[in-house]
Amino acid sequence: MSAPEITLPNQPLSLEGNQWKAISIAETLFLLSLISMFLPVKVYPVIFLVSSFFFYLETPQIKFQNWSIALAVFSTYAVISYIINYPGEPLALINIVKLMINFCFLFFAINWLGSRDNESLIKRLDAILLAVLSLSLVQLLIYHQAYGFQLITGSDSSGQASSLYRDTLYYWGLDDKNMFGARIALMGFSFICIPVVKKNKLSIWRIFFVFLVAFFSLSRTPIVALIIGVFLLFWFALERRWRIGLVVLIAIALPMILNKIIRVESITSSNDGMGIRLVYWTAFIENFGKISPLGNGFLSAPEFLRDNAEFYRGEPHIHNTFLSTYLEMGIVGFFSFLAFLIWFVKDCLRKADNPKLWFSLFLPIVAIMMILYSGYDNDVVMYLCLIYGIGSLQEINFQNIKLSL
């Protein structure tokens, strides 16, 4: 068995001169939607709505797939729950509007992406992802410079890591460690997967670059998600004996990953992000009988945690998409959201027979949803759009995937 082939790029990364000349309005708005998520001024809802309108105009026929029907059931039930249990707080209104706008964008974007050849769009998307990740790196380096680069090699606790983020220095991405880290992971993994589909190449420099940005965020979330996704890509691409080497490499690096990145020693501490999650999840399990089968109401997690958790730090959800969904919207919300995800995956498989690639693309987002998102965040919606476009570009054979510098 020969060693994995490593190829050098034929030419440096560059934007082709005519790459942007024939771009449509909908394509422009799709890319602007991605950029708008990173801006400190929250203009993305307007851009999402305008984009949805142009997606509709450029789609020959709107199709109502099973996943979209399940999503409509979930959204309708969420609105009904909001109306019935309206807590009178601006945050509840903001979140229900966010849910409707984000799911509207997802529906029309997937219809649009599924009706066209996305090869030129993916080329432009590649350049945009490089730009937003580079700006994210600059933002993080500004934070670290202001902190005297004391945390550039990692932090000892979640609280210390959060102190890196200063409102006065914030200009790009998000000012929340975990949310920014998750966004870096999702956009970064999309960036890693583009040459896998387009050129049958697994780019080493891209992996190193994305991991570097994720590490500087001081959030465990992106590192764990990226390790899962990149491990799967290597596992599917390597021959059997090189898979053994990959497992050995992971085993050697595991102590450093657990101590320096995962910070396992403080994982159950009350001032650690993961420790807080464990307290919230315990409260959910121990007080499951107090939750109505119809749900306790949209955005009811704060009240539930205040009454039942050992302590409460003010978060708007339980840091688990599925637990939060059941708590707020009961059986209807939980199963309709689960059906949406399952049918969306099936639609992706019908679009392109790339089961290994789809598995690699979906597992990181599911992992992040298990510890962070509420489920209707713009990160989740945009990532689903990105992987739908990337994963359905063409069918690939992982036996043909080569490592490339």
Residue pairs with C-beta under 8 A, 6 or more apart in sequence:
1 239
1 240
1 241
3 242
4 237
4 238
4 239
4 242
4 402
4 403
5 402
5 403
6 204
6 402
6 403
6 404
6 405
7 201
7 402
7 403
7 404
7 405
8 404
8 405
9 404
9 405
13 130
15 127
16 123
19 120
19 123
19 124
19 127
20 124
22 120
23 120
23 124
24 58
25 54
25 58
26 51
26 54
26 55
26 57
26 58
26 112
27 120
27 121
27 124
29 47
29 50
29 51
29 54
29 55
30 51
30 55
30 109
30 121
30 385
31 124
31 125
31 128
32 47
32 51
33 44
33 47
33 48
33 51
33 105
33 382
34 125
34 128
34 129
34 132
34 187
34 382
34 386
35 128
35 132
36 43
36 44
36 47
36 48
37 44
37 183
37 378
37 379
37 382
38 132
38 135
38 136
38 172
38 173
38 174
38 183
39 172
40 170
40 171
40 172
40 175
44 378
45 97
45 98
45 101
48 101
48 102
48 104
48 105
48 378
49 101
49 104
49 105
51 105
51 108
51 109
52 104
52 105
52 107
52 108
52 109
53 108
55 108
55 109
55 111
55 112
56 62
56 108
56 111
56 112
58 112
58 116
59 108
59 111
59 112
59 115
60 115
61 115
62 108
62 111
63 111
63 114
65 343
65 347
66 339
66 343
66 346
66 347
67 339
67 340
67 341
67 343
67 344
67 346
67 347
68 107
68 110
70 336
70 337
70 339
70 340
70 343
71 103
71 106
71 107
71 336
71 340
73 332
73 336
74 329
74 333
74 336
74 337
74 340
75 99
75 100
75 103
77 329
77 332
77 333
77 336
78 96
78 99
78 298
78 329
78 333
78 376
79 96
79 100
81 295
81 297
81 298
81 328
81 329
81 333
82 92
82 96
82 297
82 298
82 299
84 297
85 296
85 297
85 298
85 300
86 92
87 297
87 299
87 300
89 299
91 299
91 316
92 298
92 299
95 298
95 299
95 316
95 374
95 376
96 298
98 376
98 377
98 378
99 376
102 376
102 377
102 378
102 380
102 381
103 376
103 381
105 378
105 381
105 385
106 381
106 384
106 385
109 385
110 384
110 385
110 388
113 385
113 388
113 389
113 392
114 351
114 388
114 392
118 389
118 392
118 393
119 198
119 393
121 389
122 194
122 197
122 198
122 389
122 390
122 393
125 194
125 386
125 389
125 390
126 191
126 194
129 187
129 188
129 190
129 191
129 194
130 191
132 187
133 184
133 187
133 188
133 191
133 209
133 210
133 213
135 172
135 173
136 172
136 173
136 180
136 184
136 213
137 212
137 213
137 216
138 172
139 170
139 171
139 172
139 173
140 213
140 216
140 217
141 216
142 169
142 171
143 164
143 165
143 166
143 169
144 151
144 152
144 164
144 216
146 166
146 169
147 163
147 164
151 160
151 161
151 164
151 218
152 216
153 260
154 215
154 218
154 260
154 261
155 161
155 164
155 218
155 263
156 263
156 266
157 263
157 266
157 269
157 271
157 272
158 177
158 263
158 266
158 271
158 272
158 273
158 274
159 271
159 272
161 177
161 218
161 219
162 177
164 177
164 218
165 175
165 176
165 177
165 180
167 175
173 180
173 183
173 184
174 180
174 183
177 217
177 218
177 219
178 219
178 221
178 273
178 372
179 372
179 379
180 217
180 219
181 214
181 217
181 218
181 219
181 220
181 221
181 222
181 223
182 219
182 221
182 222
182 225
182 368
182 372
182 373
182 379
183 379
184 210
184 213
184 214
184 217
184 222
185 214
185 221
185 222
185 223
185 225
185 226
185 364
185 368
186 225
186 364
186 365
186 368
186 379
186 382
186 383
186 386
187 383
187 386
188 210
188 213
188 214
188 222
188 226
189 210
189 225
189 226
189 229
189 230
189 361
189 364
190 383
190 386
190 387
190 390
191 206
191 210
192 202
192 203
192 206
192 207
192 210
192 229
192 230
192 233
193 233
193 357
193 360
193 361
193 387
193 390
193 391
194 390
195 201
195 202
195 203
195 206
195 404
196 202
196 233
196 357
196 396
196 401
197 357
197 390
197 391
197 393
197 394
197 396
198 393
199 404
200 396
200 400
200 401
200 402
201 401
201 402
201 403
201 404
202 233
202 234
202 237
202 401
202 402
202 403
202 404
203 404
203 405
204 403
204 404
204 405
205 405
207 230
210 226
211 223
211 226
211 230
214 222
214 223
214 226
215 223
215 261
220 261
220 262
220 263
220 273
220 274
221 368
221 371
221 372
223 257
223 261
223 262
224 262
224 367
225 364
225 365
225 367
225 368
226 364
227 257
228 363
228 364
228 367
229 360
229 361
229 363
229 364
231 246
231 250
232 356
232 359
232 360
232 363
233 360
233 401
234 246
235 243
235 246
236 356
236 357
236 360
236 398
236 401
237 398
237 401
237 402
237 403
238 246
258 264
259 265
263 272
266 272
266 275
267 274
267 275
268 274
268 275
268 278
269 275
270 276
270 279
270 311
274 371
276 313
276 315
276 319
277 318
277 319
277 320
277 371
279 309
279 310
279 311
280 305
280 309
280 315
280 318
280 319
280 320
281 318
281 319
281 320
281 323
282 309
282 310
283 304
283 305
283 308
283 309
283 310
284 291
284 304
284 318
284 323
284 327
286 308
287 304
287 308
290 304
290 308
291 304
291 326
291 327
291 330
292 330
293 330
293 331
294 329
294 330
294 331
294 332
295 326
295 327
295 328
295 329
295 330
295 331
295 332
295 333
296 303
296 304
296 327
296 328
296 330
297 328
298 328
298 329
299 316
299 328
300 327
300 328
301 315
301 316
301 317
301 318
301 324
301 327
301 328
302 312
302 314
302 315
302 316
304 327
305 312
305 315
305 318
306 312
316 374
317 324
317 374
318 324
318 327
319 371
319 372
320 369
320 370
320 371
321 337
321 369
321 370
321 372
321 373
321 374
321 375
322 334
322 337
322 338
322 369
322 370
324 374
324 375
325 333
325 334
325 337
325 375
326 333
326 334
337 375
341 366
344 384
345 358
345 362
348 358
348 387
348 388
348 391
348 392
349 355
349 358
351 388
351 391
351 392
352 391
352 392
352 393
352 394
352 395
353 395
354 391
354 392
354 395
354 396
356 398
357 391
357 396
357 398
358 387
358 391
361 387
361 390
361 391
362 387
365 380
365 383
365 384
365 387
369 375
369 380
373 379
373 380
